């Protein structure tokens, strides 16, 4: 079977005039040209068969590629195909050896060039086909953001989200059709923004300015308990910080948070790095809904919530790099299932409060090893006209690493 290399050409809003000669040659030689209709309209000529992307694209993409095997296929992409673009999708689907990428400057690069911003000091977030709540993770005083939007309503959505986080005074610059003759610029303040963008091809540049009611949240583990909606079932801030240090999240790793309660551990794991993934398993429907709301509010809507009782609810989940058991520790078969599913080199952390859960942990430690520590926290509180220490219930943490095979 002929498995020709597929060429992916980045193209800007200015169209043909902005392409390099290499990109033009690839387009002239194309037998099949894929892209959205706006991109296809930017390329002159009618020699190639033109195929507009279906919607939704991803389920149809493998079949589209297969139907045109053996032909010279060129895929059009907006800007840099490997920056939130179709190039990354094709590389994952076909492998890097099956694609040849001819990039154009990304919209983020063009925006920073217009604004005089150093790109390496800017947080870039795409809300194209993704929840806008992901912005919540990067909003911080003095930070500059580039938001890749989809649709004319994107600036209104971003402005409302900033205002809702207490960053209403933030300056917004909305850039449409970057690089084209008809490029437009709109400038305003988040809390006052009511105008749609001039065109759907939109980018929003934000200079974050906190208002008096802003409550910025650090990226270090151990967020205040009141950063989460909860009904009391939450791993408290100080214990959570220790727990996450033991789980030791690394970029790209997956956590199972079993008996997740408010989802605080899964959420802080996901906040550790944009590539960190987490699955929160929770039996209570009300708590499961609360986890999703907390994850969105704290900028990690990608946290997956599984409603069900462990260990049954764990079936079919991808193998984790780390497991945290914060609830249901004494459930029959739970620890065994989690240990068997854990990848070699992975970490398991179990927090025990009751004598029964401590006994379970001690039993498994005898065969699997690991480290036991006990964390006790005391808080100063009023006592009559004085102040005294009030101890919280101590928590026993068992940490064990699975040997690499």
N, C-alpha and C positions, 0 to 999 in steps of 0.2 A: 504494500500500500504506500502511495506517495504521501509522505508527511512533510510537506514544505513548511518552511519557516513563515510564520505570520508576521508581517510588519505592522507595527503600531506607530502611527504618526501623530504627534502632538500638534494641535493647531490652535491659534488664538482667535480672538474676536475679529481681528483684522483680516483673517482668511489667508488667501493665496499669497498676498503681498508680503506677509510676515514669515513665510516658510523658507527654510534653507534649500539650497539646490538639491541636496541629498533627499530631502523630504519630497520635493517636487518630482524628482526622478522616480521615487517609489510609487507616487500616486499615478504618474503617467503609465507605469508598467502594470498597474493593478487590473486584474480581471474581475474581482469582486471588491466592492467598497462598503464597509460597515460603518455605521455611525448614527447619531440621532439626526433628525431631519434638518435641524439648524446647521449642524456640521457639514452634512452632505451638500447643502445649498452653498457652502463657502468654496467648494471645489468646482472649477469649470470643467467642461467637456462632458461627453456622454459615452465614452468608450467602455467603461467598466459597468458591470451590473451593480446597481445601488440597492442596498438592503438597509432599511431603517430598523433600529432596534425595537423589538417588541416590548411590551410592558405587561407583567414584570419580566425583566431581562434574565436574571440568573437561572431560573429553571429551564429556559429555552436555549441558553448559550451553548451547552455541549452539542445539542442537536444541530444548531446553526453551523457550528464549526465542522461537524462531521459531514453535513450535506455538501459542503464546498471543498472537501478534501481534494488535493491534486491541482487546485487552481491558485493563482497568485492573489492572495487575500491581503488587503490592507484595512486596518481598523483605525478610524479617526478617534482621537481623544482630546478633551479640552486641556490645553496647557501641557503640563508634564504628566504623561500617562502613568507614571509610577508614584504620583503624589495624589492619594485619594482617587485614583483613576482606574480605568478598565485594564491598563497594563498590569497592575498588580493582580487583578482577578484572573487574567489570562495566564500569567506566570504560575499562579497556584493551580489552575486547571490543567495546563498543558506541560508545565515545566519550563524553566528559563531557557533551555536549549531550543525550544520551539518558537520563540518570539524574538524579534529584533525591534528595539525601541529607538525611535528618533524623537527626542523630547523637544518641547518648546518651553520657554519660561513659564513657570507655574503662576497662577493668579496671585498666590501669596508673595512670590518674588516681585511681580509687577506692582502689587499694592505697596510693598515696602519701598520699592524704588520711587514711587510717587510721593510717599510720605516722609522719606528719609529715615526710615526705621531700620535698625540692624535686624535682619531676619532671624539670626541666631538668638536674639533676646526676646522673641515674640512667641506666644503660645498660639498654635493654629488648631482650630476645632472645626470639623465639618458637621453641619446639620443637614446635609443632603442625604435624605433617606435614613437619618439617624435622629434619636430624641434630642431636642434642644437642651434638655436637662444636663447633658454632658458638659455644658458651659459652667455649671455650678462648681465643678472641680477646679477651675482655673481662675475664677474671679477673685482678685486680691488687690489690695491697695497698690497703686502705681504700676500694675501690670498692663502690658499692651497685648491685645488679642486680635487675631485675624479670624473671622468667622466666615466660613464658606457657606453661603445660603442657597436655597432653592426656592424660587418663586418670589413674587413681588412683596409678599407679606413678611418675608424674613426679617427686615429691620424692625417691624412692629413687634414681632415675637421676641427678638433679642432685647429690644428696649424694655419691654414689659418684664422680662426675666431679670434683667439688671436692676430695675426698680424694685422688684419683689425681693431681691437680696440686700436691699439697702444701698445699692450703688446707682441710684437715680441720677446723680450729677455727672455720671461718666459721659465723656465726649464720644460721639459716634460719627464716623465718616463712611458713607455708603457709596461704593464705587460700582458702577455698572458698565458692562461691555468694555472692560479694560483692554486697551490697545487699539480699539476700533476708532474710526473717525467720530462716531456718535457717542463716545465715552462720556459718562455723566458722573458728577460728584454732588452728593448732598451731605450737609454737615448739620449736626444738632446735638441735643442732649437726650440721654436715654429716657428719663422720666417724662419728657415732653414729646417723644416721638410718636406721631400718629400717621405719617405719610407712607404709603407703599413705595417700593423702589421703582425706578423708571422702567426697568425691564427685569425679567426673571433671572438673568445672568448677573448675580449679585454677590458682592463681598462686603462685609461689614468690619471696619477697623474700629477697635474700641480702646480708649484710654481709661482704665478703671479708676474712678474717683469715689471713695466711700462717702455716704451721707451720715448724718448723726445717728441713724438707727442701724448702721451696718454692723455685722458681727462676723468678721473674717475668721476663717477656720484654718488652722495649721495643717500641714500634710504629715506631720509626725504622728505616730500612733498614740492613742489615749485621748481622743476628743472628749469634751465634756459630755456627761450623760444627757444633758438637756439638748444636745445637738440631734438626738434621736427621739422620735415618738416611741413611747414604750408603756407597758402596763406593769412595770417592775421586773419583768423577765429580761434582764440586760446584764451582760458582763460589764461590771463597773469599770470606770475609766482607768484607775491605777492597775487593776488586775488585767484589763484589756491590753494595756501597754506592755506589760510583762508577757502576756500570752502571745502577742504579735511578734515580740522579739524572739520568742521560742519557735514560732512558726516560720520566721525568717523568709518573708516573701521575696522572690526574685522575678525579674521581668519575664513575662510569658508563662508563668506557672499558674496552676489551677488549684483552688482550695475547695474542699467540702466543709461547710459549716453545718454540723449536724445538731439539731435541736436549737435552731438559730435565734429564737426569741425575737428580739428587735432587729436582728441582722447586723449588729454593730461590728462583730469580728469580720464577717464577710465583706462588709462595706469598707472597713479600714484596710483590709487586705487589697481590695480593688483600687483604693485610692493611693496605694504605695507606688504604683506605676501604671501608665495607661495600658500596658500589655498584660497586666495581671487579671486573671479571671476567677470568678467565685460562683459556687452554687450554694444557696442557702436552703436547707431542708427543714421544714417546719410543719408540724401536724395541725396546728390551730389555724383555721381559715382567716380569722381576724388578724392574727400576728403575721401570717403570710402576706396579706394585703399591706400591712404596716411596713414590712421589710421593703416591698417594692416602692412605697412612698418615700421611705428613708433613703433608699439608694438613689432615687431621682433627685431628691432635695440636696444630696451631698455629692452629686455630679458623677455617679457611677450607675446609670440606668442599665448597664450591661449585666449587672449581677442577676443571675438566674435564680428564680424562686421555685422550689419544688414543694407542692403541698402533699403531705403524706407522712406516715409514721415509719421511722427507720427501725430495722434495716430494710423492710420491704420497699420503701420509697427510693432506695439507692440503686435498685436494679436498672441497668441500661445507661447509667451515667458514665461519662468518660472518666478514665482513671485519674485520680488526683495526685498532685505533687505534695500536697499537705492535707491533713485532716484535723479539724478541731471538733471535739465533742464537748459541747457546753450543756447539753441536756439529754436525758434519756440514757445515761451511761449504764444503768443496770438492765436495760432492755435485753432479753435473751438474744445472743448472736450478734449484737451490734458491734462490739469491739472486734470480734473475729472477722466480720465482713469488712469493716474499715481497714483492718490491717492487711487482709488478703488483697484488697483493691489498690492499696497504696503502691505507687511506683517505687522501684528500687532507688534508694537514696532519699526517699521522701521522709517527711516528718509527721508524727502524730502527737498532738497535744490534747490531753483530757483534763478538764477542770472538775474537781470533786468537792462537794460541800458536806454531804451527809456521810455518816459512818458506813452506810451500805455502799455508796459509790466509791469511797476510799478503799473499802475491802476489795472491791472489784479491780480497782487500779493496782493494789498491792499484789493481787493474784497474778495479774498479767505481767507485772514487772518482774516477778520471779522467773518467768520463762523468757521474756523478751528484753529484759534489761531496761535501760533508760535512767532518767534522773527524776527524783521527787524533790519538790520544794514546796514550802507553805508560805503564802502571802497573807499578811494581816495588815489591815488599814484602820487607823483611828482618826476620827475627825473631831476638831474642837467644836463644842456646842454649848449653848447657855445651860447653866445649872443654877437655878435661883438667880441670885445677883452676881454669880461668878461664871467662870468658863471651865469646862471639864472635857476630858477625852471620852468619846463614845466609840467603842470598837465595832466594826462591822464583822460579820461572820468570816472567819478565816477560810481561804480557798487553797486546796492542795492541787498543784499542777504536776502532771506526769508528762515528761517529754521523752520520746523515743524516736530514733532514726532507724529506718529499714536499711539493712546492708545492701550495697550495690551488688548486683549479680554479675 
